[in-house]
Amino acid sequence: GSTARMADVVAEGLTAAGIQVKVMCAGTEHRSDLITELLDAAALVVSSPPLTNQIVPTLADSLTYVKGLRPQRKVAAAFGSHGWSGEAPKQLRETLESMGMEFVGEPLRAQYVPTANDLAAATALGAQVAEAIKAKR
């Protein structure tokens, strides 16, 4: 639940800055529902715990679908928690940038359960994304 906790805190940072947020899980939502939401969104903030040093397959599948649609002018950010290795947020950044998205900040990583500092950084990430969205309006 560490990555989900971080997602909620990033969302709180966005909401506090006046940005409407919808938190969705690629593991439980159909990819078509994810894509429908993304097409109208100003930003895509993505997280993934690592699975064998990779992005989880359900999210990788959805991102492949997104890439084919060539989304334009989206703000993007990535974060995640990890155990031994923390490659997923970096891989997410590379994937989002390859789609032409404007990446905000550095990928946020927390080892194991996020600490108070990690959660504060997640709130700050939400605020950074909100600032980038407002700057594009």
C-alpha positions in Angstrom: 0.0 0.0 0.0 3.0 2.3 0.0 2.7 3.5 -3.6 -1.1 4.0 -3.1 -0.4 6.1 0.0 2.0 8.2 -2.0 -0.6 8.6 -4.8 -3.1 9.9 -2.3 -0.7 12.4 -0.9 0.4 13.6 -4.4 -3.3 14.0 -5.1 -3.8 16.1 -1.9 -1.0 18.4 -3.1 -2.7 18.9 -6.4 -6.1 19.4 -4.8 -4.8 21.9 -2.3 -3.5 24.0 -5.3 -7.0 23.9 -6.8 -6.5 21.2 -9.4 -9.2 18.6 -9.8 -7.8 15.1 -9.5 -8.9 11.5 -10.2 -6.7 8.8 -8.8 -7.0 5.6 -10.8 -5.3 2.2 -10.6 -4.1 0.4 -13.7 -4.4 -2.9 -11.8 -8.2 -2.5 -11.3 -9.4 0.0 -13.9 -9.8 -1.0 -17.6 -7.2 0.7 -19.8 -10.0 2.3 -21.9 -11.3 4.0 -18.8 -7.8 5.3 -18.0 -7.3 6.6 -21.5 -10.7 8.3 -21.5 -9.7 10.2 -18.4 -6.3 11.0 -19.7 -7.4 12.5 -22.9 -9.2 15.3 -21.1 -6.5 15.7 -18.4 -3.9 18.4 -18.2 -1.4 16.1 -16.5 -0.5 12.5 -16.0 1.1 11.6 -12.7 2.1 8.0 -12.7 3.4 5.6 -10.1 4.5 2.0 -10.1 6.1 -0.3 -7.6 8.8 -2.3 -9.3 8.1 -5.8 -10.5 11.4 -7.6 -11.4 13.0 -4.2 -11.8 10.3 -3.1 -14.3 7.0 -1.2 -14.3 4.1 -3.4 -13.4 2.7 -5.0 -16.6 -0.8 -3.6 -16.3 0.6 0.0 -16.2 3.1 -0.8 -19.0 0.2 -2.0 -21.1 -1.8 1.2 -20.5 1.2 3.4 -21.2 1.8 1.6 -24.5 -1.8 2.4 -25.4 -1.4 6.0 -24.4 1.8 6.3 -26.5 0.0 5.2 -29.6 -2.6 8.0 -29.1 0.2 10.6 -29.1 -1.1 12.8 -26.3 -0.2 16.5 -26.7 0.9 19.1 -24.2 0.5 17.0 -21.1 2.4 17.7 -17.9 3.8 14.6 -16.3 5.5 13.3 -13.2 6.4 9.9 -11.7 6.9 8.4 -8.3 6.9 5.1 -6.4 8.0 3.1 -3.5 10.4 0.2 -3.7 12.2 -2.4 -1.7 15.6 -3.2 -3.0 15.7 -1.3 -6.3 13.9 1.8 -7.4 14.0 1.7 -11.2 10.2 2.1 -11.9 9.9 5.9 -11.4 13.0 6.5 -13.7 11.5 4.1 -16.3 8.2 6.0 -16.1 10.0 9.3 -16.7 11.7 7.9 -19.8 8.4 6.5 -21.1 6.5 9.8 -20.5 9.2 11.9 -22.0 9.3 9.6 -25.1 5.6 10.5 -25.6 6.5 14.2 -25.6 5.1 15.0 -22.2 6.6 17.8 -20.1 8.1 16.1 -17.1 8.1 18.0 -13.8 10.8 17.6 -11.3 12.7 14.4 -10.6 11.0 11.0 -10.2 10.2 10.7 -6.5 11.2 7.4 -4.9 10.6 6.1 -1.4 12.2 3.0 0.0 9.8 0.7 1.7 7.1 2.5 3.6 7.2 6.2 2.9 8.5 8.3 5.8 7.2 11.7 6.8 9.8 13.3 4.6 8.8 11.1 1.6 5.2 12.1 2.1 6.1 15.8 2.4 8.0 15.4 -0.9 4.9 13.8 -2.4 2.8 16.8 -1.4 5.4 19.1 -2.9 5.4 17.0 -6.1 1.6 17.5 -6.3 2.1 21.3 -5.9 4.9 21.3 -8.6 2.6 19.6 -11.0 -0.2 22.0 -10.2 2.1 25.0 -10.8 3.1 23.5 -14.2 -0.5 23.0 -15.2 -1.4 26.6 -14.3 1.5 27.9 -16.2 0.3 26.2 -19.4 -3.2 27.6 -19.1 
